[in-house]
Amino acid sequence: MKTDIQITTVEEFHKLIRKHWNAHYIYRGENSDSYELKPKYGRTEMIGKRDRYYMEQLYFNEFKRTSIPFLETKLEND
């Protein structure tokens, strides 16, 4: 059974999380569970093959940029 809980403060959110700390909940960042679970690339409205390639390159470059702190070796190429 699903129960709706309204959280109005950060403190209430932390209390709820601590209460269920050993559970396997993941916050999706969506305001409805009826939305289809898709990555950002899949939600983007793109027209044409060129636009799709451009957006894929943007996302890939962002991934490379933000992954640097987690890498053990320096990137040499893609």
N, CA, C and O atoms as a CHARMM CRD file, in Angstrom:
* protein
*
  312
    1    1 MET  N      0.83800  -1.17600   0.00000 PROA 1      0.00000
    2    1 MET  CA     0.00000   0.00000   0.00000 PROA 1      0.00000
    3    1 MET  C      0.88600   1.24300   0.00000 PROA 1      0.00000
    4    1 MET  O      1.81600   1.35400   0.79900 PROA 1      0.00000
    5    2 LYS  N      0.59400   2.15500  -0.88400 PROA 2      0.00000
    6    2 LYS  CA     1.36000   3.39000  -0.99300 PROA 2      0.00000
    7    2 LYS  C      0.72700   4.46900  -0.11500 PROA 2      0.00000
    8    2 LYS  O     -0.48800   4.66600  -0.13000 PROA 2      0.00000
    9    3 THR  N      1.56200   5.15600   0.64000 PROA 3      0.00000
   10    3 THR  CA     1.08800   6.23800   1.50300 PROA 3      0.00000
   11    3 THR  C      1.75100   7.52700   1.06200 PROA 3      0.00000
   12    3 THR  O      2.97500   7.58400   0.94300 PROA 3      0.00000
   13    4 ASP  N      0.96200   8.56200   0.81900 PROA 4      0.00000
   14    4 ASP  CA     1.51200   9.86300   0.46000 PROA 4      0.00000
   15    4 ASP  C      1.93100  10.60300   1.72500 PROA 4      0.00000
   16    4 ASP  O      1.18600  10.65800   2.70300 PROA 4      0.00000
   17    5 ILE  N      3.10800  11.15700   1.69100 PROA 5      0.00000
   18    5 ILE  CA     3.64800  11.91600   2.81600 PROA 5      0.00000
   19    5 ILE  C      4.05500  13.28200   2.28700 PROA 5      0.00000
   20    5 ILE  O      4.77600  13.38500   1.29400 PROA 5      0.00000
   21    6 GLN  N      3.59300  14.31700   2.94900 PROA 6      0.00000
   22    6 GLN  CA     3.98000  15.66800   2.54800 PROA 6      0.00000
   23    6 GLN  C      5.11500  16.13500   3.43800 PROA 6      0.00000
   24    6 GLN  O      5.01000  16.12700   4.66400 PROA 6      0.00000
   25    7 ILE  N      6.20300  16.54300   2.80000 PROA 7      0.00000
   26    7 ILE  CA     7.38800  17.03200   3.51000 PROA 7      0.00000
   27    7 ILE  C      7.50800  18.51900   3.23400 PROA 7      0.00000
   28    7 ILE  O      7.51600  18.94500   2.07900 PROA 7      0.00000
   29    8 THR  N      7.60200  19.30800   4.29500 PROA 8      0.00000
   30    8 THR  CA     7.64500  20.76400   4.11600 PROA 8      0.00000
   31    8 THR  C      8.97200  21.38400   4.52900 PROA 8      0.00000
   32    8 THR  O      9.23200  22.54900   4.23100 PROA 8      0.00000
   33    9 THR  N      9.81500  20.61200   5.21600 PROA 9      0.00000
   34    9 THR  CA    11.10900  21.15200   5.62800 PROA 9      0.00000
   35    9 THR  C     12.20600  20.12700   5.34900 PROA 9      0.00000
   36    9 THR  O     11.93600  18.93800   5.18300 PROA 9      0.00000
   37   10 VAL  N     13.42300  20.60000   5.30000 PROA 10     0.00000
   38   10 VAL  CA    14.57100  19.70800   5.11500 PROA 10     0.00000
   39   10 VAL  C     14.69600  18.78200   6.31900 PROA 10     0.00000
   40   10 VAL  O     15.05100  17.61400   6.16600 PROA 10     0.00000
   41   11 GLU  N     14.41300  19.28200   7.49400 PROA 11     0.00000
   42   11 GLU  CA    14.48800  18.46800   8.70200 PROA 11     0.00000
   43   11 GLU  C     13.51100  17.28900   8.62800 PROA 11     0.00000
   44   11 GLU  O     13.86100  16.16900   8.99900 PROA 11     0.00000
   45   12 GLU  N     12.29200  17.53900   8.15200 PROA 12     0.00000
   46   12 GLU  CA    11.31900  16.45300   7.99100 PROA 12     0.00000
   47   12 GLU  C     11.82100  15.41900   6.97800 PROA 12     0.00000
   48   12 GLU  O     11.64000  14.21700   7.17000 PROA 12     0.00000
   49   13 PHE  N     12.44600  15.89000   5.91100 PROA 13     0.00000
   50   13 PHE  CA    12.99800  14.99000   4.91200 PROA 13     0.00000
   51   13 PHE  C     14.08700  14.11300   5.52000 PROA 13     0.00000
   52   13 PHE  O     14.10900  12.90400   5.29000 PROA 13     0.00000
   53   14 HSD  N     14.98400  14.71100   6.29000 PROA 14     0.00000
   54   14 HSD  CA    16.06700  13.95300   6.92100 PROA 14     0.00000
   55   14 HSD  C     15.52600  12.92600   7.91300 PROA 14     0.00000
   56   14 HSD  O     16.03000  11.80500   7.97900 PROA 14     0.00000
   57   15 LYS  N     14.51200  13.29700   8.67600 PROA 15     0.00000
   58   15 LYS  CA    13.91000  12.34600   9.61700 PROA 15     0.00000
   59   15 LYS  C     13.32100  11.15000   8.88100 PROA 15     0.00000
   60   15 LYS  O     13.48100  10.00900   9.31600 PROA 15     0.00000
   61   16 LEU  N     12.65200  11.40300   7.78900 PROA 16     0.00000
   62   16 LEU  CA    12.05800  10.32100   7.00800 PROA 16     0.00000
   63   16 LEU  C     13.13300   9.40800   6.42500 PROA 16     0.00000
   64   16 LEU  O     12.99800   8.18500   6.45500 PROA 16     0.00000
   65   17 ILE  N     14.18800   9.99800   5.90000 PROA 17     0.00000
   66   17 ILE  CA    15.28400   9.20600   5.32900 PROA 17     0.00000
   67   17 ILE  C     15.94300   8.35000   6.40700 PROA 17     0.00000
   68   17 ILE  O     16.19500   7.16500   6.19300 PROA 17     0.00000
   69   18 ARG  N     16.22200   8.94300   7.55600 PROA 18     0.00000
   70   18 ARG  CA    16.85600   8.17800   8.63800 PROA 18     0.00000
   71   18 ARG  C     15.95400   7.04200   9.12100 PROA 18     0.00000
   72   18 ARG  O     16.44300   5.97500   9.49200 PROA 18     0.00000
   73   19 LYS  N     14.65900   7.26700   9.11500 PROA 19     0.00000
   74   19 LYS  CA    13.69900   6.25100   9.54700 PROA 19     0.00000
   75   19 LYS  C     13.75800   5.01900   8.63700 PROA 19     0.00000
   76   19 LYS  O     13.56000   3.89400   9.09500 PROA 19     0.00000
   77   20 HSD  N     14.02700   5.23700   7.36400 PROA 20     0.00000
   78   20 HSD  CA    14.05700   4.15100   6.37600 PROA 20     0.00000
   79   20 HSD  C     15.46500   3.94800   5.82400 PROA 20     0.00000
   80   20 HSD  O     15.62600   3.57300   4.66300 PROA 20     0.00000
   81   21 TRP  N     16.47400   4.18800   6.63800 PROA 21     0.00000
   82   21 TRP  CA    17.85400   4.20700   6.15500 PROA 21     0.00000
   83   21 TRP  C     18.27200   2.90000   5.49100 PROA 21     0.00000
   84   21 TRP  O     19.01700   2.93600   4.51200 PROA 21     0.00000
   85   22 ASN  N     17.82800   1.76400   5.97600 PROA 22     0.00000
   86   22 ASN  CA    18.23500   0.47000   5.42400 PROA 22     0.00000
   87   22 ASN  C     17.38100   0.03000   4.23800 PROA 22     0.00000
   88   22 ASN  O     17.66200  -0.99900   3.62400 PROA 22     0.00000
   89   23 ALA  N     16.36100   0.78100   3.91400 PROA 23     0.00000
   90   23 ALA  CA    15.52900   0.46000   2.75300 PROA 23     0.00000
   91   23 ALA  C     16.25200   0.90800   1.48600 PROA 23     0.00000
   92   23 ALA  O     17.22900   1.65400   1.55300 PROA 23     0.00000
   93   24 HSD  N     15.77900   0.46300   0.36300 PROA 24     0.00000
   94   24 HSD  CA    16.42200   0.78300  -0.91000 PROA 24     0.00000
   95   24 HSD  C     15.55100   1.74100  -1.71400 PROA 24     0.00000
   96   24 HSD  O     14.99800   1.36400  -2.74700 PROA 24     0.00000
   97   25 TYR  N     15.42900   2.96700  -1.24500 PROA 25     0.00000
   98   25 TYR  CA    14.65600   3.98200  -1.94000 PROA 25     0.00000
   99   25 TYR  C     15.58800   4.85300  -2.76600 PROA 25     0.00000
  100   25 TYR  O     16.72200   5.12100  -2.36700 PROA 25     0.00000
  101   26 ILE  N     15.11100   5.28300  -3.89700 PROA 26     0.00000
  102   26 ILE  CA    15.87500   6.19600  -4.73900 PROA 26     0.00000
  103   26 ILE  C     14.96200   7.35600  -5.10700 PROA 26     0.00000
  104   26 ILE  O     13.84100   7.14900  -5.57300 PROA 26     0.00000
  105   27 TYR  N     15.44000   8.56500  -4.89800 PROA 27     0.00000
  106   27 TYR  CA    14.67900   9.75600  -5.26800 PROA 27     0.00000
  107   27 TYR  C     14.92400  10.06100  -6.73200 PROA 27     0.00000
  108   27 TYR  O     16.07000  10.22600  -7.15000 PROA 27     0.00000
  109   28 ARG  N     13.85600  10.13600  -7.51600 PROA 28     0.00000
  110   28 ARG  CA    13.96100  10.34600  -8.95500 PROA 28     0.00000
  111   28 ARG  C     13.99700  11.81600  -9.34100 PROA 28     0.00000
  112   28 ARG  O     14.43900  12.14700 -10.44100 PROA 28     0.00000
  113   29 GLY  N     13.55400  12.68500  -8.48400 PROA 29     0.00000
  114   29 GLY  CA    13.53500  14.10000  -8.83500 PROA 29     0.00000
  115   29 GLY  C     12.35100  14.48400  -9.69000 PROA 29     0.00000
  116   29 GLY  O     12.36100  15.54600 -10.31200 PROA 29     0.00000
  117   30 GLU  N     11.33600  13.65200  -9.73800 PROA 30     0.00000
  118   30 GLU  CA    10.12600  13.93600 -10.50700 PROA 30     0.00000
  119   30 GLU  C      8.98000  14.16200  -9.53200 PROA 30     0.00000
  120   30 GLU  O      8.99600  13.65200  -8.41200 PROA 30     0.00000
  121   31 ASN  N      7.99200  14.92700  -9.96400 PROA 31     0.00000
  122   31 ASN  CA     6.86800  15.18500  -9.06300 PROA 31     0.00000
  123   31 ASN  C      5.71100  14.21400  -9.26600 PROA 31     0.00000
  124   31 ASN  O      4.64500  14.39500  -8.67800 PROA 31     0.00000
  125   32 SER  N      5.90700  13.18000 -10.09600 PROA 32     0.00000
  126   32 SER  CA     4.87100  12.17500 -10.28600 PROA 32     0.00000
  127   32 SER  C      5.52200  10.83800 -10.62100 PROA 32     0.00000
  128   32 SER  O      6.44900  10.78000 -11.42900 PROA 32     0.00000
  129   33 ASP  N      5.03800   9.76300 -10.00000 PROA 33     0.00000
  130   33 ASP  CA     5.58000   8.44800 -10.32200 PROA 33     0.00000
  131   33 ASP  C      4.96500   7.87800 -11.59300 PROA 33     0.00000
  132   33 ASP  O      5.29700   6.76300 -11.99600 PROA 33     0.00000
  133   34 SER  N      4.06800   8.63400 -12.23000 PROA 34     0.00000
  134   34 SER  CA     3.46700   8.17600 -13.48800 PROA 34     0.00000
  135   34 SER  C      4.36400   8.47400 -14.69000 PROA 34     0.00000
  136   34 SER  O      4.14000   7.93900 -15.77600 PROA 34     0.00000
  137   35 TYR  N      5.38300   9.32800 -14.50400 PROA 35     0.00000
  138   35 TYR  CA     6.29100   9.63900 -15.60600 PROA 35     0.00000
  139   35 TYR  C      7.14500   8.42900 -15.94400 PROA 35     0.00000
  140   35 TYR  O      7.58100   7.69300 -15.05900 PROA 35     0.00000
  141   36 GLU  N      7.37600   8.23500 -17.22800 PROA 36     0.00000
  142   36 GLU  CA     8.22400   7.14300 -17.67000 PROA 36     0.00000
  143   36 GLU  C      9.66300   7.41500 -17.25600 PROA 36     0.00000
  144   36 GLU  O     10.14000   8.54500 -17.37100 PROA 36     0.00000
  145   37 LEU  N     10.35500   6.39500 -16.77700 PROA 37     0.00000
  146   37 LEU  CA    11.73100   6.54100 -16.32900 PROA 37     0.00000
  147   37 LEU  C     12.65300   6.50400 -17.54300 PROA 37     0.00000
  148   37 LEU  O     12.94700   5.44000 -18.08700 PROA 37     0.00000
  149   38 LYS  N     13.10600   7.69000 -17.95600 PROA 38     0.00000
  150   38 LYS  CA    13.98700   7.82400 -19.11000 PROA 38     0.00000
  151   38 LYS  C     15.15600   8.73100 -18.74500 PROA 38     0.00000
  152   38 LYS  O     14.99300   9.67000 -17.96600 PROA 38     0.00000
  153   39 PRO  N     16.33600   8.45600 -19.30400 PROA 39     0.00000
  154   39 PRO  CA    17.44000   9.38800 -19.08900 PROA 39     0.00000
  155   39 PRO  C     17.17200  10.70200 -19.82500 PROA 39     0.00000
  156   39 PRO  O     16.29500  10.77500 -20.68600 PROA 39     0.00000
  157   40 LYS  N     17.92800  11.72300 -19.47800 PROA 40     0.00000
  158   40 LYS  CA    17.73200  13.03800 -20.08200 PROA 40     0.00000
  159   40 LYS  C     17.79600  12.97700 -21.59900 PROA 40     0.00000
  160   40 LYS  O     17.01000  13.63200 -22.28300 PROA 40     0.00000
  161   41 TYR  N     18.72600  12.19500 -22.12500 PROA 41     0.00000
  162   41 TYR  CA    18.87400  12.08900 -23.57300 PROA 41     0.00000
  163   41 TYR  C     17.60200  11.53900 -24.22200 PROA 41     0.00000
  164   41 TYR  O     17.23500  11.96200 -25.31900 PROA 41     0.00000
  165   42 GLY  N     16.94100  10.61700 -23.56500 PROA 42     0.00000
  166   42 GLY  CA    15.71100  10.03600 -24.10300 PROA 42     0.00000
  167   42 GLY  C     14.51500  10.95200 -24.00700 PROA 42     0.00000
  168   42 GLY  O     13.54100  10.76800 -24.73800 PROA 42     0.00000
  169   43 ARG  N     14.56000  11.94100 -23.12100 PROA 43     0.00000
  170   43 ARG  CA    13.43600  12.86900 -22.97000 PROA 43     0.00000
  171   43 ARG  C     13.54400  14.07500 -23.87800 PROA 43     0.00000
  172   43 ARG  O     12.55500  14.77300 -24.10100 PROA 43     0.00000
  173   44 THR  N     14.72100  14.32700 -24.40000 PROA 44     0.00000
  174   44 THR  CA    14.93600  15.51900 -25.20900 PROA 44     0.00000
  175   44 THR  C     14.26800  15.36800 -26.56600 PROA 44     0.00000
  176   44 THR  O     14.46700  14.36800 -27.25500 PROA 44     0.00000
  177   45 GLU  N     13.48800  16.34700 -26.94200 PROA 45     0.00000
  178   45 GLU  CA    12.86900  16.35600 -28.26100 PROA 45     0.00000
  179   45 GLU  C     13.90400  16.82200 -29.26500 PROA 45     0.00000
  180   45 GLU  O     14.36000  17.96500 -29.22000 PROA 45     0.00000
  181   46 MET  N     14.27000  15.93500 -30.16800 PROA 46     0.00000
  182   46 MET  CA    15.28700  16.27400 -31.15800 PROA 46     0.00000
  183   46 MET  C     14.73300  16.00300 -32.55200 PROA 46     0.00000
  184   46 MET  O     14.00700  15.03200 -32.76400 PROA 46     0.00000
  185   47 ILE  N     15.07000  16.84400 -33.47000 PROA 47     0.00000
  186   47 ILE  CA    14.62500  16.69800 -34.84600 PROA 47     0.00000
  187   47 ILE  C     15.83800  16.46700 -35.71200 PROA 47     0.00000
  188   47 ILE  O     16.74500  17.29900 -35.75400 PROA 47     0.00000
  189   48 GLY  N     15.86200  15.35200 -36.40100 PROA 48     0.00000
  190   48 GLY  CA    16.93000  15.09200 -37.35000 PROA 48     0.00000
  191   48 GLY  C     18.15400  14.44800 -36.74000 PROA 48     0.00000
  192   48 GLY  O     18.42500  14.58000 -35.54600 PROA 48     0.00000
  193   49 LYS  N     18.88300  13.75100 -37.58200 PROA 49     0.00000
  194   49 LYS  CA    20.07300  13.02600 -37.15800 PROA 49     0.00000
  195   49 LYS  C     21.17500  13.96100 -36.68100 PROA 49     0.00000
  196   49 LYS  O     21.90100  13.62600 -35.74500 PROA 49     0.00000
  197   50 ARG  N     21.31400  15.12500 -37.30600 PROA 50     0.00000
  198   50 ARG  CA    22.35700  16.06700 -36.92100 PROA 50     0.00000
  199   50 ARG  C     22.13400  16.58700 -35.50000 PROA 50     0.00000
  200   50 ARG  O     23.07900  16.67300 -34.71600 PROA 50     0.00000
  201   51 ASP  N     20.89200  16.93200 -35.16700 PROA 51     0.00000
  202   51 ASP  CA    20.58400  17.41700 -33.82000 PROA 51     0.00000
  203   51 ASP  C     20.82600  16.33000 -32.77600 PROA 51     0.00000
  204   51 ASP  O     21.32700  16.61300 -31.68800 PROA 51     0.00000
  205   52 ARG  N     20.47500  15.10200 -33.10300 PROA 52     0.00000
  206   52 ARG  CA    20.68500  13.98500 -32.17600 PROA 52     0.00000
  207   52 ARG  C     22.18000  13.80200 -31.90800 PROA 52     0.00000
  208   52 ARG  O     22.58500  13.60300 -30.76300 PROA 52     0.00000
  209   53 TYR  N     22.98800  13.86800 -32.94600 PROA 53     0.00000
  210   53 TYR  CA    24.44500  13.73700 -32.78800 PROA 53     0.00000
  211   53 TYR  C     24.99100  14.88300 -31.93200 PROA 53     0.00000
  212   53 TYR  O     25.83500  14.65500 -31.06500 PROA 53     0.00000
  213   54 TYR  N     24.52500  16.09500 -32.16300 PROA 54     0.00000
  214   54 TYR  CA    24.97900  17.26200 -31.40600 PROA 54     0.00000
  215   54 TYR  C     24.67300  17.09200 -29.91900 PROA 54     0.00000
  216   54 TYR  O     25.53700  17.33100 -29.07500 PROA 54     0.00000
  217   55 MET  N     23.44100  16.67700 -29.59500 PROA 55     0.00000
  218   55 MET  CA    23.06000  16.50200 -28.19500 PROA 55     0.00000
  219   55 MET  C     23.85100  15.35800 -27.55300 PROA 55     0.00000
  220   55 MET  O     24.25000  15.45500 -26.39200 PROA 55     0.00000
  221   56 GLU  N     24.07400  14.29500 -28.29200 PROA 56     0.00000
  222   56 GLU  CA    24.84700  13.18100 -27.76000 PROA 56     0.00000
  223   56 GLU  C     26.26900  13.63400 -27.43600 PROA 56     0.00000
  224   56 GLU  O     26.82600  13.24000 -26.41100 PROA 56     0.00000
  225   57 GLN  N     26.85000  14.44600 -28.28900 PROA 57     0.00000
  226   57 GLN  CA    28.19600  14.96900 -28.02600 PROA 57     0.00000
  227   57 GLN  C     28.21300  15.86300 -26.79000 PROA 57     0.00000
  228   57 GLN  O     29.15100  15.79500 -25.99500 PROA 57     0.00000
  229   58 LEU  N     27.19100  16.69900 -26.61600 PROA 58     0.00000
  230   58 LEU  CA    27.11400  17.55000 -25.42300 PROA 58     0.00000
  231   58 LEU  C     27.07500  16.70700 -24.15600 PROA 58     0.00000
  232   58 LEU  O     27.81700  16.97200 -23.20900 PROA 58     0.00000
  233   59 TYR  N     26.21600  15.69700 -24.13400 PROA 59     0.00000
  234   59 TYR  CA    26.08700  14.83900 -22.95400 PROA 59     0.00000
  235   59 TYR  C     27.37500  14.06000 -22.70300 PROA 59     0.00000
  236   59 TYR  O     27.79200  13.90300 -21.55500 PROA 59     0.00000
  237   60 PHE  N     28.00300  13.57400 -23.76400 PROA 60     0.00000
  238   60 PHE  CA    29.24400  12.81400 -23.61100 PROA 60     0.00000
  239   60 PHE  C     30.35900  13.70600 -23.06300 PROA 60     0.00000
  240   60 PHE  O     31.11100  13.28900 -22.18200 PROA 60     0.00000
  241   61 ASN  N     30.46600  14.92000 -23.57500 PROA 61     0.00000
  242   61 ASN  CA    31.48900  15.84200 -23.08500 PROA 61     0.00000
  243   61 ASN  C     31.25500  16.20600 -21.62200 PROA 61     0.00000
  244   61 ASN  O     32.20800  16.34700 -20.85600 PROA 61     0.00000
  245   62 GLU  N     30.00700  16.35700 -21.23800 PROA 62     0.00000
  246   62 GLU  CA    29.68300  16.64900 -19.83500 PROA 62     0.00000
  247   62 GLU  C     30.06700  15.46300 -18.94700 PROA 62     0.00000
  248   62 GLU  O     30.60800  15.64500 -17.85600 PROA 62     0.00000
  249   63 PHE  N     29.78600  14.26000 -19.42000 PROA 63     0.00000
  250   63 PHE  CA    30.17300  13.06900 -18.67300 PROA 63     0.00000
  251   63 PHE  C     31.68400  13.01400 -18.48400 PROA 63     0.00000
  252   63 PHE  O     32.16500  12.75400 -17.38100 PROA 63     0.00000
  253   64 LYS  N     32.42300  13.25600 -19.54100 PROA 64     0.00000
  254   64 LYS  CA    33.88700  13.23200 -19.44400 PROA 64     0.00000
  255   64 LYS  C     34.37900  14.27800 -18.44600 PROA 64     0.00000
  256   64 LYS  O     35.25600  13.99800 -17.62900 PROA 64     0.00000
  257   65 ARG  N     33.81300  15.48000 -18.51500 PROA 65     0.00000
  258   65 ARG  CA    34.24300  16.57300 -17.64500 PROA 65     0.00000
  259   65 ARG  C     33.97700  16.25200 -16.17400 PROA 65     0.00000
  260   65 ARG  O     34.83800  16.47700 -15.32300 PROA 65     0.00000
  261   66 THR  N     32.80400  15.73500 -15.87800 PROA 66     0.00000
  262   66 THR  CA    32.43400  15.50700 -14.47800 PROA 66     0.00000
  263   66 THR  C     32.99100  14.20000 -13.91600 PROA 66     0.00000
  264   66 THR  O     32.97200  13.99900 -12.70100 PROA 66     0.00000
  265   67 SER  N     33.48300  13.31500 -14.77100 PROA 67     0.00000
  266   67 SER  CA    34.01900  12.03600 -14.28300 PROA 67     0.00000
  267   67 SER  C     35.47300  12.14200 -13.83400 PROA 67     0.00000
  268   67 SER  O     35.97400  11.23700 -13.16500 PROA 67     0.00000
  269   68 ILE  N     36.15000  13.21400 -14.18200 PROA 68     0.00000
  270   68 ILE  CA    37.58400  13.34400 -13.90400 PROA 68     0.00000
  271   68 ILE  C     37.94000  13.07800 -12.43700 PROA 68     0.00000
  272   68 ILE  O     38.90600  12.35700 -12.18500 PROA 68     0.00000
  273   69 PRO  N     37.20800  13.62300 -11.45600 PROA 69     0.00000
  274   69 PRO  CA    37.59200  13.36900 -10.05500 PROA 69     0.00000
  275   69 PRO  C     37.51300  11.90100  -9.64600 PROA 69     0.00000
  276   69 PRO  O     38.10500  11.51500  -8.63800 PROA 69     0.00000
  277   70 PHE  N     36.79800  11.07900 -10.40400 PROA 70     0.00000
  278   70 PHE  CA    36.59900   9.67800 -10.04500 PROA 70     0.00000
  279   70 PHE  C     37.53700   8.73100 -10.78100 PROA 70     0.00000
  280   70 PHE  O     37.49000   7.52200 -10.55600 PROA 70     0.00000
  281   71 LEU  N     38.37900   9.25400 -11.64700 PROA 71     0.00000
  282   71 LEU  CA    39.26500   8.42300 -12.45200 PROA 71     0.00000
  283   71 LEU  C     40.61000   8.22100 -11.75400 PROA 71     0.00000
  284   71 LEU  O     41.10900   9.10900 -11.06500 PROA 71     0.00000
  285   72 GLU  N     41.17700   7.04600 -11.94700 PROA 72     0.00000
  286   72 GLU  CA    42.49500   6.75700 -11.37900 PROA 72     0.00000
  287   72 GLU  C     43.61200   7.11500 -12.34800 PROA 72     0.00000
  288   72 GLU  O     44.74700   7.34000 -11.92600 PROA 72     0.00000
  289   73 THR  N     43.31000   7.17000 -13.63100 PROA 73     0.00000
  290   73 THR  CA    44.30300   7.52300 -14.63300 PROA 73     0.00000
  291   73 THR  C     43.79700   8.69100 -15.47600 PROA 73     0.00000
  292   73 THR  O     42.59400   8.93700 -15.56100 PROA 73     0.00000
  293   74 LYS  N     44.71900   9.39300 -16.08700 PROA 74     0.00000
  294   74 LYS  CA    44.36800  10.54600 -16.90600 PROA 74     0.00000
  295   74 LYS  C     43.78800  10.06600 -18.25700 PROA 74     0.00000
  296   74 LYS  O     44.27000   9.10200 -18.85300 PROA 74     0.00000
  297   75 LEU  N     42.75100  10.76500 -18.70900 PROA 75     0.00000
  298   75 LEU  CA    42.15800  10.42400 -20.00500 PROA 75     0.00000
  299   75 LEU  C     43.11300  10.79500 -21.13800 PROA 75     0.00000
  300   75 LEU  O     43.64500  11.90500 -21.17400 PROA 75     0.00000
  301   76 GLU  N     43.32100   9.87300 -22.04600 PROA 76     0.00000
  302   76 GLU  CA    44.15200  10.12100 -23.21200 PROA 76     0.00000
  303   76 GLU  C     43.30900  10.36500 -24.45300 PROA 76     0.00000
  304   76 GLU  O     43.69000  11.14300 -25.32700 PROA 76     0.00000
  305   77 ASN  N     42.15400   9.69300 -24.53000 PROA 77     0.00000
  306   77 ASN  CA    41.25100   9.85200 -25.67100 PROA 77     0.00000
  307   77 ASN  C     39.84700   9.39600 -25.24800 PROA 77     0.00000
  308   77 ASN  O     39.64000   8.96300 -24.11400 PROA 77     0.00000
  309   78 ASP  N     38.91300   9.49700 -26.15300 PROA 78     0.00000
  310   78 ASP  CA    37.52900   9.10600 -25.84700 PROA 78     0.00000
  311   78 ASP  C     37.39800   7.60100 -25.68500 PROA 78     0.00000
  312   78 ASP  O     36.30400   7.10000 -25.42600 PROA 78     0.00000
